[in-house]
Amino acid sequence: VAYSPGWATHVEFGQRILEAPGAGRSSATVALMPDEDLGVFVVTNASFGNDSAALVSAMKFAAFEYHLGLAPTDWIGVLDPAG
């Protein structure tokens, strides 16, 4: 297990996101949407791997959608690693 203290910047939902996702396929993330004054922290007790990474991302995206007043998406279906 490793830890990455770095922050990634990307755009989701038309908003700038700053994220510290940990290392590799982590079961935790901290994501900030500065222009909306929103911070999302997601942590699970799921094991590391594609399934827990998809779960963390789905929860993060659902929180962003809810905050922005967007229609909900089935993020588990979209991000399912079994595809």
MOPAC internal coordinates of N, CA, C and O (Angstrom, degrees):
PM7 1SCF
backbone

  N    0.0000 0     0.00 0     0.00 0    0    0    0
  C    1.4504 1     0.00 0     0.00 0    1    0    0
  C    1.5169 1   108.00 1     0.00 0    2    1    0
  O    1.2310 1   121.23 1   -39.30 1    3    2    1
  N    1.3237 1   115.25 1   140.70 1    3    2    1
  C    1.4565 1   120.48 1  -178.43 1    5    3    2
  C    1.5204 1   109.48 1  -133.09 1    6    5    3
  O    1.2310 1   120.69 1   -14.35 1    7    6    5
  N    1.3117 1   116.28 1   165.65 1    7    6    5
  C    1.4594 1   122.08 1   178.63 1    9    7    6
  C    1.5128 1   108.48 1  -130.06 1   10    9    7
  O    1.2310 1   120.83 1   -41.52 1   11   10    9
  N    1.3065 1   116.01 1   138.48 1   11   10    9
  C    1.4547 1   120.86 1   178.31 1   13   11   10
  C    1.5221 1   109.05 1  -117.68 1   14   13   11
  O    1.2310 1   119.26 1   -63.66 1   15   14   13
  N    1.3188 1   119.01 1   116.34 1   15   14   13
  C    1.4572 1   120.61 1  -178.99 1   17   15   14
  C    1.5297 1   113.20 1   -81.11 1   18   17   15
  O    1.2310 1   119.74 1  -179.26 1   19   18   17
  N    1.3256 1   118.10 1     0.74 1   19   18   17
  C    1.4570 1   120.97 1  -176.71 1   21   19   18
  C    1.5205 1   113.22 1   -79.54 1   22   21   19
  O    1.2310 1   121.04 1   -18.85 1   23   22   21
  N    1.3296 1   115.62 1   161.15 1   23   22   21
  C    1.4580 1   122.80 1   177.47 1   25   23   22
  C    1.5181 1   108.71 1  -115.79 1   26   25   23
  O    1.2310 1   121.06 1   -42.86 1   27   26   25
  N    1.3152 1   115.58 1   137.14 1   27   26   25
  C    1.4648 1   121.51 1   175.45 1   29   27   26
  C    1.5254 1   107.77 1  -103.57 1   30   29   27
  O    1.2310 1   120.34 1   -32.37 1   31   30   29
  N    1.3232 1   116.95 1   147.63 1   31   30   29
  C    1.4546 1   122.28 1   176.08 1   33   31   30
  C    1.5177 1   108.46 1  -119.06 1   34   33   31
  O    1.2310 1   120.90 1   -48.92 1   35   34   33
  N    1.3208 1   115.88 1   131.08 1   35   34   33
  C    1.4534 1   120.58 1   176.45 1   37   35   34
  C    1.5188 1   108.93 1  -152.80 1   38   37   35
  O    1.2310 1   120.39 1    -4.98 1   39   38   37
  N    1.3305 1   116.87 1   175.02 1   39   38   37
  C    1.4565 1   121.87 1  -179.08 1   41   39   38
  C    1.5260 1   108.85 1  -116.06 1   42   41   39
  O    1.2310 1   120.83 1   -51.95 1   43   42   41
  N    1.3175 1   116.01 1   128.05 1   43   42   41
  C    1.4650 1   123.47 1   174.13 1   45   43   42
  C    1.5187 1   106.99 1  -135.15 1   46   45   43
  O    1.2310 1   119.93 1   -38.68 1   47   46   45
  N    1.3183 1   117.73 1   141.32 1   47   46   45
  C    1.4698 1   122.12 1   178.01 1   49   47   46
  C    1.5304 1   111.73 1    55.44 1   50   49   47
  O    1.2310 1   120.70 1  -150.25 1   51   50   49
  N    1.3309 1   116.27 1    29.75 1   51   50   49
  C    1.4547 1   120.62 1  -179.60 1   53   51   50
  C    1.5206 1   114.27 1    73.02 1   54   53   51
  O    1.2310 1   120.24 1  -166.49 1   55   54   53
  N    1.3215 1   117.15 1    13.51 1   55   54   53
  C    1.4597 1   122.39 1  -177.03 1   57   55   54
  C    1.5268 1   110.39 1  -122.03 1   58   57   55
  O    1.2310 1   121.02 1   -33.77 1   59   58   57
  N    1.3252 1   115.66 1   146.23 1   59   58   57
  C    1.4652 1   121.15 1   174.51 1   61   59   58
  C    1.5279 1   108.50 1   -73.65 1   62   61   59
  O    1.2310 1   120.98 1   -49.40 1   63   62   61
  N    1.3311 1   115.73 1   130.60 1   63   62   61
  C    1.4616 1   122.32 1  -179.96 1   65   63   62
  C    1.5303 1   108.45 1  -119.91 1   66   65   63
  O    1.2310 1   120.76 1   -47.44 1   67   66   65
  N    1.3240 1   116.15 1   132.56 1   67   66   65
  C    1.4603 1   122.40 1   170.59 1   69   67   66
  C    1.5166 1   105.58 1  -108.91 1   70   69   67
  O    1.2310 1   120.84 1   -51.13 1   71   70   69
  N    1.3276 1   116.00 1   128.87 1   71   70   69
  C    1.4648 1   118.37 1  -173.54 1   73   71   70
  C    1.5220 1   111.28 1  -139.40 1   74   73   71
  O    1.2310 1   121.55 1   -42.98 1   75   74   73
  N    1.3170 1   114.63 1   137.02 1   75   74   73
  C    1.4671 1   122.43 1   172.68 1   77   75   74
  C    1.5207 1   105.97 1  -113.80 1   78   77   75
  O    1.2310 1   120.64 1   -90.49 1   79   78   77
  N    1.3338 1   116.39 1    89.51 1   79   78   77
  C    1.4562 1   119.83 1  -172.13 1   81   79   78
  C    1.5173 1   115.56 1   -85.95 1   82   81   79
  O    1.2310 1   119.43 1  -173.32 1   83   82   81
  N    1.3087 1   118.70 1     6.68 1   83   82   81
  C    1.4625 1   118.17 1  -175.07 1   85   83   82
  C    1.5135 1   109.39 1    78.95 1   86   85   83
  O    1.2310 1   120.58 1    21.81 1   87   86   85
  N    1.2997 1   116.49 1  -158.19 1   87   86   85
  C    1.4625 1   120.68 1  -176.91 1   89   87   86
  C    1.5190 1   110.33 1  -115.12 1   90   89   87
  O    1.2310 1   120.95 1   -42.67 1   91   90   89
  N    1.3093 1   115.79 1   137.33 1   91   90   89
  C    1.4568 1   119.68 1   176.59 1   93   91   90
  C    1.5110 1   112.18 1    63.26 1   94   93   91
  O    1.2310 1   120.75 1    38.92 1   95   94   93
  N    1.3161 1   116.18 1  -141.08 1   95   94   93
  C    1.4609 1   122.04 1  -179.86 1   97   95   94
  C    1.5177 1   108.89 1   -90.79 1   98   97   95
  O    1.2310 1   120.97 1   -98.71 1   99   98   97
  N    1.3054 1   115.75 1    81.29 1   99   98   97
  C    1.4552 1   121.86 1  -172.99 1  101   99   98
  C    1.5170 1   112.19 1   -81.61 1  102  101   99
  O    1.2310 1   121.00 1   -21.10 1  103  102  101
  N    1.3283 1   115.69 1   158.90 1  103  102  101
  C    1.4577 1   120.22 1   174.72 1  105  103  102
  C    1.5253 1   110.35 1  -103.52 1  106  105  103
  O    1.2310 1   120.45 1  -154.80 1  107  106  105
  N    1.3309 1   116.74 1    25.20 1  107  106  105
  C    1.4632 1   121.55 1   177.65 1  109  107  106
  C    1.5217 1   109.42 1  -153.07 1  110  109  107
  O    1.2310 1   120.99 1   -26.03 1  111  110  109
  N    1.3456 1   115.71 1   153.97 1  111  110  109
  C    1.4569 1   121.00 1   173.89 1  113  111  110
  C    1.5164 1   109.83 1  -156.35 1  114  113  111
  O    1.2310 1   121.10 1   -26.73 1  115  114  113
  N    1.3084 1   115.50 1   153.27 1  115  114  113
  C    1.4591 1   123.34 1   169.29 1  117  115  114
  C    1.5235 1   104.92 1  -122.25 1  118  117  115
  O    1.2310 1   120.45 1   -57.59 1  119  118  117
  N    1.3319 1   116.75 1   122.41 1  119  118  117
  C    1.4586 1   120.96 1  -178.73 1  121  119  118
  C    1.5241 1   108.74 1  -129.51 1  122  121  119
  O    1.2310 1   120.95 1   -48.59 1  123  122  121
  N    1.3254 1   115.79 1   131.41 1  123  122  121
  C    1.4586 1   122.19 1  -178.80 1  125  123  122
  C    1.5123 1   109.89 1  -116.44 1  126  125  123
  O    1.2310 1   120.97 1   -42.93 1  127  126  125
  N    1.3263 1   115.74 1   137.07 1  127  126  125
  C    1.4529 1   122.90 1   173.59 1  129  127  126
  C    1.5360 1   104.94 1  -115.78 1  130  129  127
  O    1.2310 1   120.14 1   -96.00 1  131  130  129
  N    1.3555 1   117.33 1    84.00 1  131  130  129
  C    1.4591 1   121.12 1  -169.59 1  133  131  130
  C    1.5294 1   114.97 1   -58.38 1  134  133  131
  O    1.2310 1   120.00 1   141.97 1  135  134  133
  N    1.3153 1   117.61 1   -38.03 1  135  134  133
  C    1.4633 1   119.61 1  -177.48 1  137  135  134
  C    1.5240 1   112.30 1   -69.80 1  138  137  135
  O    1.2310 1   120.12 1   163.54 1  139  138  137
  N    1.3152 1   117.38 1   -16.46 1  139  138  137
  C    1.4701 1   122.68 1   177.85 1  141  139  138
  C    1.5290 1   111.85 1  -106.37 1  142  141  139
  O    1.2310 1   120.23 1  -177.03 1  143  142  141
  N    1.3311 1   117.16 1     2.97 1  143  142  141
  C    1.4754 1   121.25 1  -175.95 1  145  143  142
  C    1.5281 1   111.24 1    53.29 1  146  145  143
  O    1.2310 1   120.79 1  -136.15 1  147  146  145
  N    1.3210 1   116.09 1    43.85 1  147  146  145
  C    1.4637 1   121.75 1  -177.04 1  149  147  146
  C    1.5177 1   110.73 1  -121.48 1  150  149  147
  O    1.2310 1   120.90 1   -45.10 1  151  150  149
  N    1.3001 1   115.89 1   134.90 1  151  150  149
  C    1.4510 1   122.38 1   172.63 1  153  151  150
  C    1.5150 1   108.93 1  -127.93 1  154  153  151
  O    1.2310 1   120.30 1   -44.17 1  155  154  153
  N    1.3199 1   117.02 1   135.83 1  155  154  153
  C    1.4638 1   122.44 1   179.94 1  157  155  154
  C    1.5238 1   108.04 1  -124.08 1  158  157  155
  O    1.2310 1   121.01 1   -53.12 1  159  158  157
  N    1.3138 1   115.68 1   126.88 1  159  158  157
  C    1.4619 1   121.66 1   175.14 1  161  159  158
  C    1.5186 1   107.17 1  -119.49 1  162  161  159
  O    1.2310 1   120.60 1   -58.27 1  163  162  161
  N    1.3208 1   116.47 1   121.73 1  163  162  161
  C    1.4599 1   121.40 1   179.93 1  165  163  162
  C    1.5166 1   107.83 1  -123.43 1  166  165  163
  O    1.2310 1   120.89 1   -51.65 1  167  166  165
  N    1.3131 1   115.91 1   128.35 1  167  166  165
  C    1.4541 1   121.50 1   175.73 1  169  167  166
  C    1.5255 1   107.53 1  -138.74 1  170  169  167
  O    1.2310 1   120.66 1   -39.12 1  171  170  169
  N    1.3061 1   116.35 1   140.88 1  171  170  169
  C    1.4611 1   120.51 1   177.84 1  173  171  170
  C    1.5215 1   108.76 1  -127.96 1  174  173  171
  O    1.2310 1   121.20 1   -13.27 1  175  174  173
  N    1.3104 1   115.32 1   166.73 1  175  174  173
  C    1.4566 1   118.99 1   172.42 1  177  175  174
  C    1.5249 1   110.15 1  -102.85 1  178  177  175
  O    1.2310 1   121.27 1  -162.01 1  179  178  177
  N    1.3376 1   115.17 1    17.99 1  179  178  177
  C    1.4626 1   120.50 1   175.98 1  181  179  178
  C    1.5262 1   109.28 1   -71.59 1  182  181  179
  O    1.2310 1   120.79 1   -25.32 1  183  182  181
  N    1.3069 1   116.10 1   154.68 1  183  182  181
  C    1.4590 1   119.70 1   178.06 1  185  183  182
  C    1.5256 1   109.66 1   -70.99 1  186  185  183
  O    1.2310 1   120.82 1   -20.39 1  187  186  185
  N    1.3184 1   116.04 1   159.61 1  187  186  185
  C    1.4533 1   120.36 1   176.77 1  189  187  186
  C    1.5185 1   109.32 1   -64.40 1  190  189  187
  O    1.2310 1   120.67 1   -30.05 1  191  190  189
  N    1.3109 1   116.33 1   149.95 1  191  190  189
  C    1.4571 1   121.16 1   177.70 1  193  191  190
  C    1.5135 1   111.02 1   142.60 1  194  193  191
  O    1.2310 1   121.01 1     1.25 1  195  194  193
  N    1.3208 1   115.67 1  -178.75 1  195  194  193
  C    1.4583 1   120.87 1  -177.40 1  197  195  194
  C    1.5201 1   112.56 1   -61.88 1  198  197  195
  O    1.2310 1   120.01 1   142.14 1  199  198  197
  N    1.3358 1   117.59 1   -37.86 1  199  198  197
  C    1.4581 1   120.24 1  -178.80 1  201  199  198
  C    1.5262 1   111.66 1   -63.45 1  202  201  199
  O    1.2310 1   119.96 1   133.72 1  203  202  201
  N    1.3273 1   117.67 1   -46.28 1  203  202  201
  C    1.4665 1   119.21 1  -179.16 1  205  203  202
  C    1.5261 1   110.84 1   -69.94 1  206  205  203
  O    1.2310 1   119.54 1   145.74 1  207  206  205
  N    1.3155 1   118.48 1   -34.26 1  207  206  205
  C    1.4699 1   120.89 1   177.17 1  209  207  206
  C    1.5191 1   110.09 1   -64.33 1  210  209  207
  O    1.2310 1   119.89 1   139.20 1  211  210  209
  N    1.3256 1   117.81 1   -40.80 1  211  210  209
  C    1.4645 1   121.08 1   177.84 1  213  211  210
  C    1.5241 1   110.46 1   -65.68 1  214  213  211
  O    1.2310 1   119.75 1   139.29 1  215  214  213
  N    1.3278 1   118.07 1   -40.71 1  215  214  213
  C    1.4554 1   121.92 1   178.81 1  217  215  214
  C    1.5256 1   111.21 1   -62.32 1  218  217  215
  O    1.2310 1   120.28 1   133.32 1  219  218  217
  N    1.3180 1   117.07 1   -46.68 1  219  218  217
  C    1.4678 1   121.28 1   179.45 1  221  219  218
  C    1.5263 1   110.52 1   -61.80 1  222  221  219
  O    1.2310 1   120.03 1   134.95 1  223  222  221
  N    1.3205 1   117.54 1   -45.05 1  223  222  221
  C    1.4667 1   120.63 1   179.05 1  225  223  222
  C    1.5223 1   111.38 1   -63.81 1  226  225  223
  O    1.2310 1   120.27 1   138.23 1  227  226  225
  N    1.3266 1   117.09 1   -41.77 1  227  226  225
  C    1.4644 1   120.86 1   179.86 1  229  227  226
  C    1.5234 1   110.71 1   -61.25 1  230  229  227
  O    1.2310 1   120.11 1   136.17 1  231  230  229
  N    1.3164 1   117.40 1   -43.83 1  231  230  229
  C    1.4617 1   120.87 1   179.70 1  233  231  230
  C    1.5291 1   111.20 1   -65.45 1  234  233  231
  O    1.2310 1   120.64 1   139.16 1  235  234  233
  N    1.3243 1   116.39 1   -40.84 1  235  234  233
  C    1.4693 1   121.23 1   178.96 1  237  235  234
  C    1.5263 1   110.35 1   -63.84 1  238  237  235
  O    1.2310 1   119.98 1   131.45 1  239  238  237
  N    1.3285 1   117.65 1   -48.55 1  239  238  237
  C    1.4619 1   121.10 1  -179.68 1  241  239  238
  C    1.5258 1   111.61 1   -63.69 1  242  241  239
  O    1.2310 1   119.99 1   141.61 1  243  242  241
  N    1.3280 1   117.63 1   -38.39 1  243  242  241
  C    1.4684 1   120.82 1   178.07 1  245  243  242
  C    1.5268 1   110.87 1   -63.09 1  246  245  243
  O    1.2310 1   120.05 1   140.37 1  247  246  245
  N    1.3253 1   117.51 1   -39.63 1  247  246  245
  C    1.4666 1   121.04 1   177.86 1  249  247  246
  C    1.5327 1   110.53 1   -64.95 1  250  249  247
  O    1.2310 1   120.08 1   137.94 1  251  250  249
  N    1.3292 1   117.46 1   -42.06 1  251  250  249
  C    1.4605 1   120.72 1   177.66 1  253  251  250
  C    1.5272 1   110.65 1   -61.71 1  254  253  251
  O    1.2310 1   120.61 1   132.43 1  255  254  253
  N    1.3342 1   116.44 1   -47.57 1  255  254  253
  C    1.4646 1   120.52 1   179.57 1  257  255  254
  C    1.5264 1   111.07 1   -58.32 1  258  257  255
  O    1.2310 1   120.65 1   133.82 1  259  258  257
  N    1.3172 1   116.36 1   -46.18 1  259  258  257
  C    1.4593 1   120.91 1  -178.79 1  261  259  258
  C    1.5308 1   110.50 1   -60.09 1  262  261  259
  O    1.2310 1   120.71 1   132.39 1  263  262  261
  N    1.3198 1   116.24 1   -47.61 1  263  262  261
  C    1.4642 1   120.90 1  -179.02 1  265  263  262
  C    1.5278 1   111.48 1   -61.30 1  266  265  263
  O    1.2310 1   120.30 1   140.43 1  267  266  265
  N    1.3267 1   117.02 1   -39.57 1  267  266  265
  C    1.4620 1   121.63 1  -177.52 1  269  267  266
  C    1.5312 1   112.91 1   -82.86 1  270  269  267
  O    1.2310 1   120.22 1   177.04 1  271  270  269
  N    1.3382 1   117.19 1    -2.96 1  271  270  269
  C    1.4666 1   120.69 1   179.36 1  273  271  270
  C    1.5154 1   113.77 1    72.93 1  274  273  271
  O    1.2310 1   120.54 1  -152.94 1  275  274  273
  N    1.3315 1   116.58 1    27.06 1  275  274  273
  C    1.4600 1   121.22 1  -179.77 1  277  275  274
  C    1.5283 1   110.53 1   -89.56 1  278  277  275
  O    1.2310 1   121.12 1   -21.86 1  279  278  277
  N    1.3173 1   115.47 1   158.14 1  279  278  277
  C    1.4660 1   120.25 1   175.66 1  281  279  278
  C    1.5297 1   108.78 1   -64.42 1  282  281  279
  O    1.2310 1   120.36 1   -38.50 1  283  282  281
  N    1.3321 1   116.92 1   141.50 1  283  282  281
  C    1.4663 1   119.24 1  -178.93 1  285  283  282
  C    1.5262 1   112.71 1   -69.45 1  286  285  283
  O    1.2310 1   121.66 1   -32.92 1  287  286  285
  N    1.3162 1   114.42 1   147.08 1  287  286  285
  C    1.4655 1   123.44 1   177.15 1  289  287  286
  C    1.5202 1   107.97 1  -114.27 1  290  289  287
  O    1.2310 1   120.36 1   -33.43 1  291  290  289
  N    1.3283 1   116.91 1   146.57 1  291  290  289
  C    1.4678 1   121.22 1   174.05 1  293  291  290
  C    1.5248 1   107.55 1   -79.26 1  294  293  291
  O    1.2310 1   120.76 1   -99.33 1  295  294  293
  N    1.3360 1   116.15 1    80.67 1  295  294  293
  C    1.4601 1   120.40 1  -174.98 1  297  295  294
  C    1.5159 1   112.13 1   -66.64 1  298  297  295
  O    1.2310 1   119.68 1   147.93 1  299  298  297
  N    1.3217 1   118.21 1   -32.07 1  299  298  297
  C    1.4698 1   119.46 1   176.96 1  301  299  298
  C    1.5363 1   109.04 1   -61.15 1  302  301  299
  O    1.2310 1   120.23 1   136.46 1  303  302  301
  N    1.3305 1   117.16 1   -43.54 1  303  302  301
  C    1.4605 1   120.97 1   177.82 1  305  303  302
  C    1.5126 1   112.67 1   -64.89 1  306  305  303
  O    1.2310 1   120.81 1   139.36 1  307  306  305
  N    1.3399 1   116.06 1   -40.64 1  307  306  305
  C    1.4671 1   120.76 1  -179.05 1  309  307  306
  C    1.5267 1   111.47 1   -67.79 1  310  309  307
  O    1.2310 1   120.42 1   139.44 1  311  310  309
  N    1.3296 1   116.80 1   -40.56 1  311  310  309
  C    1.4607 1   121.31 1  -172.81 1  313  311  310
  C    1.5254 1   113.58 1   -98.49 1  314  313  311
  O    1.2310 1   119.76 1  -175.24 1  315  314  313
  N    1.3145 1   118.06 1     4.76 1  315  314  313
  C    1.4750 1   121.75 1  -176.95 1  317  315  314
  C    1.5318 1   110.00 1   -55.35 1  318  317  315
  O    1.2310 1   120.32 1   -62.79 1  319  318  317
  N    1.3405 1   116.99 1   117.21 1  319  318  317
  C    1.4638 1   119.78 1  -178.79 1  321  319  318
  C    1.5285 1   112.88 1   -66.35 1  322  321  319
  O    1.2310 1   120.07 1   160.45 1  323  322  321
  N    1.3233 1   117.48 1   -19.55 1  323  322  321
  C    1.4711 1   119.75 1   177.92 1  325  323  322
  C    1.5120 1   110.79 1   -78.44 1  326  325  323
  O    1.2310 1   121.38 1   164.95 1  327  326  325
  N    1.3498 1   114.97 1   -15.05 1  327  326  325
  C    1.4177 1   126.52 1   173.18 1  329  327  326
  C    1.4247 1   122.70 1    43.28 1  330  329  327
  O    1.2310 1   120.10 1   180.00 1  331  330  329

